[in-house]
Structures are given as C-alpha cells and as structure tokens.
Amino acid sequence: MTGVFLSFVGTVIGSVWMLSLFGITLPDQVTPIFKVHRIFQLNGFVTLMIMGVGYMIIPRMRNRLTPSNNLAKISYLFIIFSIGLDLVGGILSYDYSKFATLLRLIGVSIFSGLIFYMLRTVPKLLRESDYFIAISLSVLIASQVVSFFDVQQNLLIQKQMWLFFPILMIFAIQYKTLPSFLGFLRPKMKLLFTSISLAIISGVFAITSAVIPSQSLDIAFNLSMISMVVFFVLSLYIYGGFDNTQILKLITGEKKKRYHMIVLYTRIAYGFLLAALILGTTHASNLTNFALYDLTIHYTAIGFIGLTIMLYLPLMIPPILEKPIRFLDFNHIPLGLILSALGIRTIGDVILSSQLHDSSMIIFGVSGFFVLTGMFLFVRMIYRAMKNTNSELSIV
C-alpha cells in the first residue's frame, strides 16, 4: 500500500518535472523537490512493492510463516525513514544521502536476511526460482553498498543495477506461477539454467563496473541481460511455442478473460524490457544521449515492472483479502493510457535530445499525467471488480 501511494506521489512530481523540461516556468522553491522523484519511485514504489510481495509470496511457496514479523516491520520502517530523510534533504537542499542510504542498506539487509533464512526450506515444486531470488537479493545489497560509497559509475548502470533486483524477483515469481497460468507447462530446464547463469554473469558485470568504470563492462552488462531475458522468455513459453487451442476451448467467461489478460500483459511487459536493454546497450556507447538514458529507465520501470505489477495485483488480492475479483469487469483503458504515455514520452525525449523543442510542443511533456490517470483508473477498476458481490471467485 505504501509503495502504491508513493508511486502516485512520485508520478505527480515526475509529471511536473517533465513539463519543466519543455519550458514551463516554475518557482525556484519547487525545483529541488524533483530530486525525490527517483527516491519515491525506486525506493518507495519498486523496493517497497517487491519487498511486500516477497514477504507475502515466498513464505507461501514454502507453506510456512515469516521467521519474524517484528523484523519485517523494522525493515519497512528503515526504508520509510530513509525516504523521509531524502525528502527533507530535497526540500531543504541539504545532503542527507549518506545517512539515508545507510538506513536503506540496513532495511534491505534485514529483508534479505529473512528471505535467505526462508530459502533454507526447499520448495517441493519449481525450486529453481530460489536461484533468481538469491541473485536478486545479492544484487539489491550490492546496489545499496555502491550507492553508500558513492562509487563513480555510469549513472544509468547504477539505476539498472537497482532495477535488476525487481526484475529477478519478478522472474522468480513468474517461474512459479506462469506454468500453471498458461496451461501447466513444464519449463524448458536447459534454457532456464542458461538464463540463471547469465543472471549471475550480469550481476558480476554490474558490480565489477562499479569498481572499475568501463564502457566495455557497461555494454557487456546490457548484452548479458538481453541474453538472460531471451532465454527466460523461451524457457517459459511466454511468446508461445505450444498449442493452447484445447485450453481455450475448455475455459470460458472469467477464466478465459484472466488467461487472455495474463498473456497480453506478460508479452507487452517483456517487449518493453527487451527494448529497454537494447537502448541501454546503445547508451553505454553514447553516454550523452538523454533519450536513451531516460527511456531505458522508464521502459523498465513502467513498461516492464509497472505492467507486471498491474497484472499480479488482481491475482494476489483474492487470497490476501479473501475477496473475489471479477476479471470480466476489467477493460484495457488503463493499459492503453500507460502505452500512450510511453509513446508520448518516447517522442518527447527525442525532441528534448534534439534541442529543437519550444512551447508549442508542451503536449509531449504530459506523459506522466497519462500514467497517473492510468494508475488511478486501474485501482478504481480493481475496486469495482472486487465490490461486485455477484462475481465468480477468482482463485489463484
């Protein structure tokens, strides 16, 4: 809940920031707040959301309780305090980043410690997901250590290293769930273990580039990430490769709508992730291009992570709140707004990079408000679908 709230706030800040880049004049007192856009989105939305999902799903994968609810709450508070400190520093123009990073490092270390402790219990099915979880947590801690020591690193690689954590955690969750969602398909194990190996290699490249800044390492990191994603996609049949004709004949109504939603959102999300990594590879060889930098981050954060969370929220809510959600009440308006926002942002970034923009092109600075509207409509859609007492029970 906190992650969703901070995402709304961070999106508002980012939307206003984008307008300022197109020439909208703002008071000098407002501009320092733009610094916390990244804090709210990465620390607030991405980190807290994935931590919350991790605390909920990983114990369920093992049919056991979280080792310590108190420690889980403490890890949450450390992240919240770090965000609050960064916010105060942004408003007052003071640099509290060191102390805030230390608090964040403690928070994610507690979270990682609890999850690593639970990984000792081996799940009965699809246990390979634990590899992605372990690599994800290791990269999360490494990214915070890099931030704490303020290592001189390619700024984009720093953010990609941070985003590597939720990407791998999503891989772990989808490895456990997509086979059953798509028709109880057994993953292709050779391709999967190749993807796991490439995840380790990518993490090594990212950490090494923090110690030894190198354009070659930055390119190698992105190329290994692209290969990792391709092998993972192929191993789970995300873009097909199996005959689902009989499945579609057997399911109707609620189940069919949910099936099509899972397929559509997953394929679009991975398309954006691959596009982001291709842009990141190009940026590594041309560090001055703003469009490549900005689109790599937002294609990953919004196009992949955001759409994946939009997909899994309605799938996770029924067992958590014990309330059904009627997928037949869903529509694609929020998805359309998100895709439109990324399209507008792409054009706007190209215009900004060309330095040919003027006040008449302000329309290309409103992409953030499209995202905000899409988020609001999606939450409202879930609420209305959950409120309908005549809905079929959606069990995941």
C-alpha positions in Angstrom: 0.0 0.0 0.0 2.8 2.4 0.8 4.5 1.6 -2.4 1.4 2.4 -4.4 0.9 5.6 -2.5 4.5 6.8 -3.0 4.2 5.8 -6.7 1.3 8.2 -7.1 3.2 11.0 -5.4 6.4 10.2 -7.4 4.5 10.2 -10.6 3.0 13.6 -9.9 6.5 15.0 -9.2 7.9 13.4 -12.4 5.0 14.7 -14.5 5.6 18.3 -13.3 9.4 17.8 -13.9 8.8 16.7 -17.5 6.7 19.8 -18.1 9.5 22.0 -16.8 11.9 20.4 -19.3 9.6 21.7 -22.0 9.9 25.2 -20.8 7.1 25.6 -18.2 8.4 28.2 -15.7 8.2 27.0 -12.0 9.1 28.8 -8.8 12.7 28.2 -7.6 11.3 26.7 -4.4 9.7 23.9 -6.4 12.6 22.6 -8.4 14.5 21.0 -5.5 11.7 18.6 -5.0 12.4 17.0 -8.4 15.3 15.2 -6.8 12.9 13.0 -4.8 11.2 11.6 -7.9 13.8 8.9 -8.2 13.6 8.3 -4.4 9.8 7.8 -4.4 9.8 5.6 -7.5 12.9 3.4 -6.8 13.0 3.3 -3.0 9.3 3.8 -2.5 7.4 2.1 -5.3 9.8 -0.5 -6.6 11.7 -1.5 -3.4 8.7 -1.5 -1.0 6.4 -3.1 -3.5 8.8 -6.0 -4.2 9.6 -6.3 -0.5 5.9 -6.6 0.3 5.3 -9.2 -2.4 8.4 -11.1 -1.2 7.2 -11.2 2.4 3.8 -12.5 1.1 4.7 -15.0 -1.6 8.0 -16.6 -0.5 6.6 -17.9 2.8 3.5 -19.2 0.8 5.9 -21.0 -1.6 7.1 -23.0 1.4 3.8 -23.2 3.4 5.4 -21.6 6.4 5.3 -18.3 8.4 7.8 -15.4 8.1 10.5 -16.0 10.7 9.9 -12.7 12.4 7.1 -10.2 11.8 8.8 -7.7 14.0 12.0 -7.7 11.9 9.8 -7.4 8.8 8.2 -4.3 10.2 11.6 -2.9 11.2 12.9 -3.4 7.7 9.8 -1.5 6.4 10.4 1.4 8.9 14.1 1.7 7.9 13.1 2.1 4.2 10.4 4.7 5.2 12.8 6.7 7.3 15.4 6.7 4.5 12.7 8.0 2.1 11.7 10.7 4.7 15.3 11.8 5.1 15.8 12.1 1.4 12.6 14.1 1.1 13.6 16.5 3.8 17.1 16.9 2.2 15.5 17.6 -1.2 13.2 20.2 0.3 15.8 21.9 2.4 18.6 21.5 -0.1 20.7 19.5 2.4 22.6 16.4 1.5 21.4 13.6 3.8 22.0 10.9 1.2 24.8 9.1 3.1 22.7 8.6 6.2 19.6 7.8 4.1 21.5 5.2 2.1 22.8 3.7 5.4 19.2 3.4 6.7 18.1 1.8 3.4 21.0 -0.6 3.4 20.1 -1.8 6.9 16.4 -2.1 5.9 17.1 -4.2 2.7 19.7 -6.3 4.6 17.1 -7.3 7.2 14.7 -8.1 4.4 17.3 -10.1 2.6 18.4 -11.9 5.8 14.8 -13.0 6.5 14.3 -14.2 2.9 17.6 -16.0 2.8 16.6 -17.7 6.1 13.4 -18.9 4.4 15.3 -20.2 1.4 16.8 -22.9 3.6 13.4 -24.7 3.2 13.4 -26.1 -0.3 10.0 -25.9 -2.0 8.6 -29.1 -3.4 7.9 -27.7 -6.9 9.8 -25.4 -9.3 12.6 -24.9 -6.7 14.8 -23.2 -9.4 13.0 -20.0 -8.6 15.2 -19.8 -5.5 18.3 -19.1 -7.7 16.6 -15.9 -9.1 15.6 -14.9 -5.5 19.2 -15.3 -4.2 20.8 -13.4 -7.1 18.1 -10.7 -6.8 18.8 -10.1 -3.0 22.6 -10.2 -3.6 22.3 -7.5 -6.3 20.0 -5.4 -4.1 22.5 -5.3 -1.3 25.4 -4.7 -3.7 23.5 -1.7 -5.3 23.0 -0.1 -1.9 26.7 -0.6 -1.0 27.7 1.0 -4.3 25.3 4.0 -3.5 26.7 4.3 0.0 30.3 4.6 -1.1 29.3 6.9 -3.9 31.3 4.9 -6.5 31.9 6.9 -9.7 29.9 4.8 -12.1 27.8 5.2 -15.2 24.6 6.8 -13.8 22.4 4.6 -16.0 24.2 1.4 -14.8 23.6 2.5 -11.2 19.9 2.6 -11.8 19.8 -0.5 -13.9 21.7 -2.3 -11.1 18.9 -1.2 -8.7 16.2 -2.3 -11.2 17.9 -5.7 -11.6 16.6 -6.6 -8.1 12.9 -6.4 -9.0 13.5 -7.9 -12.5 14.9 -11.0 -11.0 12.3 -11.2 -8.2 9.6 -11.0 -11.0 11.4 -13.8 -12.8 11.2 -15.9 -9.6 7.5 -15.3 -9.1 6.6 -15.9 -12.8 8.7 -19.1 -12.9 6.4 -20.3 -10.0 3.1 -19.1 -11.5 3.2 -18.8 -15.3 3.5 -22.6 -16.0 0.1 -23.1 -14.3 -1.4 -19.9 -15.6 -0.6 -20.8 -19.2 -1.7 -24.4 -19.0 0.6 -26.4 -16.6 3.5 -26.4 -19.0 6.8 -27.8 -17.8 9.6 -25.1 -18.3 12.5 -25.9 -20.6 15.2 -26.6 -18.0 18.3 -26.2 -20.2 17.2 -22.7 -21.3 16.2 -21.8 -17.7 19.6 -22.7 -16.3 21.3 -20.8 -19.1 19.2 -17.8 -18.0 20.2 -18.3 -14.4 23.9 -18.4 -15.4 23.5 -15.2 -17.4 21.8 -13.6 -14.4 24.9 -14.3 -12.3 27.2 -13.1 -15.1 25.2 -9.9 -15.4 25.4 -9.3 -11.7 29.2 -9.8 -11.8 29.5 -7.3 -14.7 27.4 -4.7 -12.8 29.4 -5.0 -9.6 32.7 -5.0 -11.5 31.8 -1.9 -13.4 31.1 -0.2 -10.1 34.7 -0.9 -9.0 36.4 -0.4 -12.4 34.3 2.0 -14.5 34.5 0.7 -18.1 32.4 1.3 -21.2 33.1 -2.3 -22.3 31.8 -3.6 -19.0 28.6 -1.5 -19.3 28.0 -2.9 -22.8 28.7 -6.4 -21.6 26.2 -6.0 -18.7 23.4 -5.0 -21.0 24.2 -7.7 -23.6 24.2 -10.4 -20.9 20.9 -9.0 -19.6 19.4 -9.2 -23.0 20.5 -12.8 -23.4 19.2 -13.6 -19.9 15.8 -12.3 -20.7 15.6 -14.1 -24.1 16.4 -17.4 -22.6 14.0 -16.9 -19.7 11.2 -16.0 -22.2 11.9 -19.0 -24.3 12.0 -21.4 -21.2 8.5 -20.3 -20.1 6.8 -20.2 -23.5 5.9 -16.5 -22.9 5.7 -15.8 -26.6 4.1 -19.1 -27.5 5.7 -22.3 -28.7 2.9 -24.6 -27.6 -0.6 -25.4 -28.7 -3.2 -23.8 -26.4 -6.2 -24.5 -28.7 -7.7 -27.1 -26.4 -7.1 -24.9 -23.3 -9.0 -22.0 -24.9 -11.9 -24.4 -25.8 -12.2 -25.7 -22.3 -12.2 -22.3 -20.5 -14.9 -19.7 -20.7 -16.0 -16.5 -19.1 -14.0 -15.4 -16.1 -11.1 -17.9 -16.6 -10.8 -17.1 -20.3 -10.7 -13.3 -19.6 -8.0 -13.8 -17.0 -6.0 -16.1 -19.3 -6.0 -13.5 -22.1 -5.1 -10.8 -19.7 -2.1 -12.7 -18.4 -0.8 -13.5 -21.9 -1.3 -9.9 -23.1 0.3 -8.1 -20.2 3.2 -10.5 -20.0 4.1 -10.2 -23.6 3.9 -6.4 -23.7 5.9 -6.2 -20.5 8.8 -8.4 -21.8 8.7 -6.4 -25.1 9.4 -3.2 -23.1 12.1 -4.9 -21.1 14.0 -6.1 -24.2 13.6 -2.7 -25.8 15.0 -1.0 -22.6 18.0 -3.2 -22.6 18.7 -2.6 -26.3 18.5 1.2 -25.6 20.8 0.7 -22.5 23.4 -1.1 -24.7 23.3 1.8 -27.1 23.5 4.4 -24.3 26.6 2.6 -22.9 28.5 3.6 -26.1 27.0 7.1 -26.2 26.7 8.4 -22.7 25.5 11.9 -23.6 22.1 10.9 -25.2 19.3 11.9 -22.9 16.6 10.0 -24.7 18.5 6.7 -24.5 19.1 7.3 -20.7 15.5 8.2 -19.8 13.7 5.6 -22.0 15.9 2.8 -20.7 14.8 3.6 -17.1 11.1 4.2 -17.9 10.7 1.3 -20.3 12.0 -0.9 -17.5 10.3 0.8 -14.5 6.9 1.4 -16.2 6.8 -0.8 -19.2 8.1 -4.0 -17.5 7.9 -3.6 -13.7 4.8 -1.4 -13.7 2.8 -3.6 -16.1 3.8 -6.8 -14.3 2.6 -5.4 -11.0 -0.6 -4.3 -12.7 -1.1 -7.9 -13.8 -0.3 -9.5 -10.5 -2.1 -7.2 -8.1 -5.6 -8.5 -9.0 -4.2 -12.1 -9.0 -2.8 -11.7 -5.5 -5.6 -9.7 -3.8 -8.2 -12.6 -3.6 -6.1 -14.9 -1.4 -4.9 -11.9 0.7 -8.2 -10.1 1.4 -10.4 -13.2 0.9 -12.5 -11.2 -1.6 -13.1 -12.3 -5.2 -12.2 -10.1 -8.2 -14.3 -10.3 -11.3 -12.0 -10.2 -14.3 -15.0 -9.8 -16.7 -15.4 -6.3 -15.3 -11.8 -5.4 -16.4 -11.1 -3.3 -19.5 -7.9 -2.2 -21.3 -8.3 1.6 -20.8 -5.6 1.8 -18.1 -3.2 -0.3 -20.3 -4.0 1.9 -23.2 -3.1 5.0 -21.2 0.2 3.5 -20.0 1.2 2.6 -23.5 0.1 6.0 -24.8 2.2 7.6 -22.0 5.3 5.7 -23.0 4.7 6.5 -26.7 4.4 10.3 -25.9 7.4 10.1 -23.6 9.4 8.5 -26.4 8.6 11.3 -28.8 9.2 13.9 -26.1 12.6 12.5 -25.2 13.7 12.5 -28.8 12.6 16.2 -29.1 14.4 17.1 -25.9 17.6 15.3 -27.1 17.5 17.2 -30.4 17.1 20.5 -28.5 14.6 21.8 -31.0 11.6 22.0 -28.7 9.6 25.1 -27.9 6.5 26.0 -26.0 4.2 24.6 -28.8 5.5 21.1 -28.1 4.3 21.1 -24.5 1.9 18.3 -25.3 4.9 15.9 -25.4 5.6 16.7 -21.7 2.3 15.4 -20.4 3.2 11.7 -20.5 3.3 11.5 -16.7 -0.3 12.6 -16.3 -1.3 9.8 -18.7 0.5 7.3 -16.4 -1.2 8.9 -13.3 -4.6 8.6 -14.9 -4.0 5.0 -15.9 -2.9 4.1 -12.4 -6.0 5.7 -10.9 -8.4 4.0 -13.3 -6.7 0.7 -12.7 -7.0 0.9 -8.9 -10.6 2.0 -9.4 -11.3 -0.9 -11.8 -9.9 -3.4 -9.2 -12.1 -1.8 -6.5 -15.2 -2.0 -8.6 -14.5 -5.6 -9.7 -13.9 -6.6 -6.1 -17.0 -4.8 -4.9 -19.3 -6.8 -7.2 -20.7 -9.5 -4.8 -22.1 -11.5 -7.7 -18.7 -12.2 -9.2 -17.2 -15.6 -9.6 -14.5 -16.4 -7.1 -11.1 -15.9 -8.7 -8.7 -18.4 -7.1 -5.0 -18.3 -8.0 
